[in-house]
Amino acid sequence: MKSLIPTELRLSWLLVPDSHEFVLERDGADLHRMPYAMPPEIGEAWLDSLAFADGIVLYRAVHAMEPSPRGQLIPILDVDGASAEPTFNAQIWLSGLGCHHEYWQGRHAPPVQIVAFPGRDTFRLKKLWQAKVLVEGGVTSEMKSVVVPYGVMETLLGEEGTADLMSRLGLNNECQATVIPMPLNVSAPLRDAMSDQFTGAARKLFAQARILDYLAGLLNFVLSDDQAPSKPDSERKIAELHHYLSNLEGQMPTLIDLAKEFSTSARRLNTDFTAKYGQSIYSFVTEHRLIQAHAILMSEPIPMKTLAARLGYSHVNHFSAAFKKRFGYPPGSLRRK
């Protein structure tokens, strides 16, 4: 099988051998859904992916297996992937059971079997990944996963935080995966990251905020001395960030862009911002958008549906609910006035 460019995964269908291989490209403006090639008597499955320009990819896989093969492990696909730099991968199961036969030493050597289920999360640090994926038959299983390039991890958590996390998870060796018992509250942000409430840029902003929450919470869990003191210029940076966000027009920047702009990790930036203003960066940005919407409704005859789409809400009802929660009255009442 030929080598892959860093932005692709190549999938082969094991239940329908005659099907063509599928190349899953890590790009696109919004959520991408890929159905699995699978005989209907076995079940149906699909994979959702949400990709970011910095190389982060969020995945959600659902496998609705028919009752007949209950209790068996059903081989569903073969994965062959590559990245230009070491890549961190965290994988959680919300239901069911997943098994990976991972070829760390190439396909000529026996694979290592990795078994995970809710409460037992899988972590990897890899540049190459070759694996056969099996899922439990007779049940509906759901998996969520995030892939983050190592350099982006350092932007999010800082170099020291990233190194500590890899060490505590036992990922010093690239050719290694670990399955570790994790409290459900640690993985909760990753479970919620791929929200159907939003669409487009708003969905990505929400997802990135939840990914950062997850990585920071994971680091807090594995480290006992995580609360490092803030740098002397932290308050100045946070005040500058608040001023910047308050006066920003147009599209909101990503958390990674903000971290680079203010020369710190996204985790530290978000922690210090929350400590000073009582809101996370995401919450502040969300409220800022609603305040903008309020001003627009007071001054422009823009259709509600158009405004909701511009702000990134997947449906005008979601925008109306958020608006009413913030201001105490629905946006339509401004028009009636």
C-alpha positions as CSV (number, residue, x, y, z in Angstrom):
1,M,0.0,0.0,0.0
2,K,1.5,3.3,-1.0
3,S,2.5,5.9,1.6
4,L,0.0,8.6,2.6
5,I,0.2,12.4,2.6
6,P,-0.1,13.8,6.2
7,T,-3.7,14.9,5.7
8,E,-5.2,11.5,4.8
9,L,-6.3,8.2,6.3
10,R,-6.8,5.3,4.0
11,L,-9.6,2.9,5.0
12,S,-10.3,-0.7,3.6
13,W,-13.6,-2.4,4.2
14,L,-13.2,-5.8,5.7
15,L,-16.9,-6.9,5.5
16,V,-17.1,-6.0,1.8
17,P,-13.6,-7.0,0.4
18,D,-14.5,-6.0,-3.2
19,S,-15.2,-2.4,-2.2
20,H,-12.7,0.3,-3.1
21,E,-10.4,1.8,-0.5
22,F,-11.7,5.1,0.9
23,V,-9.4,8.0,1.4
24,L,-10.6,10.2,4.2
25,E,-9.2,13.7,3.7
26,R,-8.7,16.0,6.7
27,D,-10.2,19.2,5.4
28,G,-13.5,20.8,4.7
29,A,-15.5,23.7,6.1
30,D,-17.8,21.6,8.3
31,L,-18.8,18.1,9.5
32,H,-18.1,15.3,7.0
33,R,-20.0,12.0,7.3
34,M,-18.8,8.8,5.7
35,P,-21.0,5.6,5.7
36,Y,-19.2,2.3,6.2
37,A,-19.4,-0.4,3.5
38,M,-21.3,-3.1,5.4
39,P,-23.9,-5.8,4.6
40,P,-27.3,-4.7,6.0
41,E,-27.7,-8.1,7.8
42,I,-24.6,-7.2,9.9
43,G,-25.7,-3.7,10.6
44,E,-24.8,-0.1,9.6
45,A,-22.1,2.3,10.7
46,W,-20.7,5.7,9.9
47,L,-17.8,8.0,10.7
48,D,-18.2,11.8,11.3
49,S,-15.1,13.9,11.1
50,L,-14.5,17.6,11.8
51,A,-11.1,18.9,10.7
52,F,-9.2,22.1,11.6
53,A,-6.6,24.0,9.6
54,D,-3.9,23.4,12.3
55,G,-4.2,19.6,11.9
56,I,-6.6,18.8,14.7
57,V,-9.2,16.2,13.7
58,L,-12.3,15.2,15.7
59,Y,-13.9,11.9,15.0
60,R,-17.2,10.2,16.0
61,A,-18.0,6.6,14.9
62,V,-21.3,4.9,15.4
63,H,-21.8,1.2,14.8
64,A,-25.4,-0.1,14.9
65,M,-24.9,-3.8,14.7
66,E,-27.8,-6.3,14.2
67,P,-28.6,-8.8,17.0
68,S,-27.5,-11.9,15.2
69,P,-23.8,-11.7,15.9
70,R,-24.2,-10.5,19.5
71,G,-21.1,-11.3,21.6
72,Q,-18.8,-11.6,18.7
73,L,-16.1,-9.1,17.6
74,I,-16.9,-8.1,14.1
75,P,-13.9,-6.9,11.9
76,I,-15.2,-3.8,10.0
77,L,-12.2,-1.9,8.6
78,D,-8.5,-1.7,8.1
79,V,-6.7,1.7,8.7
80,D,-3.5,2.9,7.2
81,G,-2.4,6.4,8.2
82,A,0.6,8.7,8.3
83,S,1.5,12.1,9.6
84,A,4.5,14.5,9.1
85,E,5.2,14.7,12.8
86,P,4.3,12.7,16.0
87,T,0.6,13.0,16.6
88,F,-1.3,12.6,19.9
89,N,-4.5,10.6,19.8
90,A,-7.1,10.1,22.5
91,Q,-10.0,7.7,22.0
92,I,-13.0,7.1,24.2
93,W,-16.0,4.8,24.0
94,L,-19.4,6.0,25.0
95,S,-21.0,2.6,24.6
96,G,-20.1,-0.9,23.4
97,L,-16.6,-2.3,23.0
98,G,-13.9,-1.7,20.5
99,C,-10.8,-3.7,19.7
100,H,-7.8,-2.7,17.6
101,H,-5.2,-5.0,16.2
102,E,-2.3,-2.5,15.8
103,Y,0.8,-3.2,13.7
104,W,3.4,-1.2,15.5
105,Q,6.3,-3.1,13.9
106,G,4.7,-3.3,10.4
107,R,2.3,-5.8,9.0
108,H,4.9,-8.5,8.8
109,A,4.9,-8.8,12.6
110,P,2.1,-10.0,14.8
111,P,-0.3,-7.1,15.9
112,V,-0.8,-5.9,19.4
113,Q,-4.4,-6.2,20.6
114,I,-5.9,-3.1,22.2
115,V,-9.4,-3.4,23.9
116,A,-11.3,-0.4,25.2
117,F,-14.8,0.3,26.5
118,P,-16.5,3.1,28.5
119,G,-14.2,4.2,31.4
120,R,-11.1,2.7,29.7
121,D,-9.6,5.3,27.3
122,T,-6.9,4.7,24.7
123,F,-4.0,7.0,24.1
124,R,-1.4,7.0,21.3
125,L,1.6,9.0,20.1
126,K,2.4,8.0,16.5
127,K,3.5,9.1,13.1
128,L,2.4,5.9,11.4
129,W,-0.7,3.9,12.3
130,Q,-1.7,0.6,10.8
131,A,-4.6,-1.3,12.5
132,K,-7.6,-3.6,12.0
133,V,-10.7,-2.3,13.8
134,L,-13.3,-4.7,15.3
135,V,-16.4,-3.8,17.2
136,E,-18.8,-5.7,19.4
137,G,-21.7,-7.3,17.5
138,G,-25.4,-7.1,18.4
139,V,-25.2,-3.7,20.1
140,T,-24.8,0.0,19.1
141,S,-21.4,1.2,20.0
142,E,-20.1,4.8,19.8
143,M,-16.6,6.0,19.8
144,K,-15.2,9.6,19.9
145,S,-11.6,10.5,19.2
146,V,-9.3,13.5,18.8
147,V,-6.1,13.7,16.9
148,V,-3.7,16.6,17.7
149,P,-0.2,17.2,16.1
150,Y,2.5,17.3,18.8
151,G,3.5,20.9,17.9
152,V,-0.2,22.0,18.3
153,M,-0.3,20.2,21.7
154,E,2.7,22.3,22.8
155,T,0.7,25.5,21.7
156,L,-2.3,24.3,23.6
157,L,-0.7,23.0,26.8
158,G,2.8,24.5,26.6
159,E,6.0,22.5,26.0
160,E,6.4,21.4,29.6
161,G,2.8,20.5,30.0
162,T,2.8,18.4,26.8
163,A,6.0,16.6,27.8
164,D,4.5,15.9,31.3
165,L,1.3,14.6,29.8
166,M,3.0,12.2,27.4
167,S,5.3,10.9,30.2
168,R,2.4,10.3,32.7
169,L,0.4,8.5,29.9
170,G,3.4,6.3,29.1
171,L,3.8,7.6,25.6
172,N,7.5,8.3,25.4
173,N,7.8,5.6,22.8
174,E,6.0,6.4,19.5
175,C,5.3,2.8,18.8
176,Q,3.0,2.3,21.8
177,A,-0.6,2.6,22.9
178,T,-1.9,2.7,26.4
179,V,-5.4,1.9,27.8
180,I,-6.0,3.7,31.1
181,P,-9.0,3.8,33.4
182,M,-10.4,7.4,33.3
183,P,-13.2,9.0,35.3
184,L,-16.1,9.9,33.0
185,N,-15.9,13.6,34.1
186,V,-12.4,13.8,32.5
187,S,-13.6,12.6,29.1
188,A,-16.9,14.6,29.3
189,P,-15.6,17.6,27.2
190,L,-14.5,15.2,24.4
191,R,-17.9,13.5,24.5
192,D,-19.6,16.8,23.9
193,A,-17.2,18.4,21.5
194,M,-18.9,17.5,18.2
195,S,-22.2,19.4,18.8
196,D,-25.1,19.3,16.4
197,Q,-26.4,22.6,17.8
198,F,-24.0,24.6,15.7
199,T,-22.7,24.5,12.2
200,G,-19.8,25.9,10.2
201,A,-17.3,28.2,12.0
202,A,-19.4,28.2,15.2
203,R,-19.3,24.4,15.4
204,K,-15.5,24.5,15.0
205,L,-15.1,27.2,17.6
206,F,-17.2,25.2,20.1
207,A,-15.4,22.0,19.3
208,Q,-12.0,23.6,19.8
209,A,-13.0,25.0,23.1
210,R,-14.2,21.6,24.3
211,I,-11.0,20.0,23.0
212,L,-8.9,22.4,25.0
213,D,-11.1,21.8,28.1
214,Y,-10.5,18.0,27.6
215,L,-6.8,18.3,27.2
216,A,-6.4,20.6,30.2
217,G,-8.6,18.4,32.3
218,L,-6.6,15.3,31.3
219,L,-3.4,17.1,32.3
220,N,-5.0,18.1,35.6
221,F,-5.9,14.5,36.3
222,V,-2.5,13.0,35.6
223,L,-0.5,15.7,37.3
224,S,-0.8,16.5,41.0
225,D,1.1,19.8,40.7
226,D,-0.6,21.2,37.6
227,Q,-1.4,24.6,39.0
228,A,1.7,26.4,37.9
229,P,2.0,30.1,39.0
230,S,1.1,32.7,36.3
231,K,3.9,34.6,34.7
232,P,4.4,38.2,35.9
233,D,3.0,39.7,32.7
234,S,-0.1,37.4,32.7
235,E,-2.5,40.1,33.9
236,R,-1.3,42.5,31.2
237,K,-1.8,39.9,28.5
238,I,-5.3,39.0,29.8
239,A,-6.3,42.6,29.9
240,E,-5.0,43.0,26.3
241,L,-6.9,39.9,25.3
242,H,-10.1,41.2,26.8
243,H,-9.7,44.5,25.0
244,Y,-9.0,42.7,21.7
245,L,-12.0,40.5,21.9
246,S,-14.3,43.3,23.0
247,N,-13.4,45.4,20.0
248,L,-13.0,42.6,17.4
249,E,-15.2,42.7,14.3
250,G,-15.8,39.9,11.9
251,Q,-14.8,36.3,12.3
252,M,-13.7,35.2,15.8
253,P,-10.1,33.8,15.9
254,T,-9.4,30.3,17.1
255,L,-8.0,29.6,20.5
256,I,-4.7,28.4,18.9
257,D,-4.4,31.7,17.0
258,L,-5.0,33.6,20.2
259,A,-2.3,31.6,22.0
260,K,0.2,32.3,19.3
261,E,-0.8,36.0,19.3
262,F,-0.3,36.4,23.0
263,S,2.8,34.1,23.2
264,T,1.5,31.5,25.7
265,S,-0.4,28.2,25.8
266,A,-4.1,28.1,25.0
267,R,-4.6,26.3,28.3
268,R,-2.9,29.0,30.3
269,L,-4.6,31.8,28.4
270,N,-8.0,30.3,29.0
271,T,-7.3,29.6,32.7
272,D,-6.1,33.1,33.4
273,F,-8.9,34.7,31.4
274,T,-11.5,32.7,33.4
275,A,-9.9,33.6,36.7
276,K,-10.0,37.3,35.9
277,Y,-13.3,37.7,34.2
278,G,-15.3,34.8,35.4
279,Q,-15.9,33.4,31.9
280,S,-13.9,31.2,29.7
281,I,-12.8,32.6,26.4
282,Y,-15.4,30.6,24.6
283,S,-18.2,31.8,26.9
284,F,-17.1,35.4,26.4
285,V,-17.0,35.0,22.7
286,T,-20.4,33.4,22.6
287,E,-21.9,36.2,24.7
288,H,-20.1,38.8,22.5
289,R,-21.8,37.3,19.5
290,L,-25.3,37.5,21.1
291,I,-24.7,41.1,22.1
292,Q,-23.7,41.8,18.5
293,A,-26.9,40.1,17.4
294,H,-28.9,42.3,19.7
295,A,-27.4,45.4,18.2
296,I,-28.0,44.2,14.7
297,L,-31.6,43.4,15.4
298,M,-32.1,46.9,16.8
299,S,-30.6,48.6,13.8
300,E,-31.0,46.4,10.6
301,P,-34.0,44.7,9.0
302,I,-32.1,41.4,8.6
303,P,-34.1,38.2,8.5
304,M,-33.8,36.1,11.7
305,K,-32.7,33.0,9.8
306,T,-30.0,34.9,8.0
307,L,-28.6,36.3,11.2
308,A,-28.7,32.9,12.9
309,A,-26.7,31.4,10.0
310,R,-24.2,34.3,10.1
311,L,-23.5,33.6,13.8
312,G,-23.0,29.9,13.1
313,Y,-26.3,28.5,14.6
314,S,-27.5,25.4,12.7
315,H,-31.1,26.4,13.2
316,V,-32.9,29.7,14.0
317,N,-34.5,28.0,17.0
318,H,-31.1,27.4,18.6
319,F,-30.3,31.0,18.1
320,S,-33.6,32.1,19.6
321,A,-33.1,29.9,22.6
322,A,-29.6,31.2,23.3
323,F,-30.8,34.8,22.8
324,K,-33.7,34.4,25.2
325,K,-31.5,32.7,27.8
326,R,-29.1,35.7,27.6
327,F,-31.5,38.6,27.5
328,G,-34.7,37.2,29.0
329,Y,-36.8,37.7,25.9
330,P,-36.9,36.3,22.4
331,P,-35.2,38.1,19.5
332,G,-38.5,38.5,17.7
333,S,-39.8,40.8,20.4
334,L,-37.3,43.5,19.3
335,R,-38.9,43.5,15.9
336,R,-42.4,43.8,17.4
337,K,-41.2,46.8,19.4
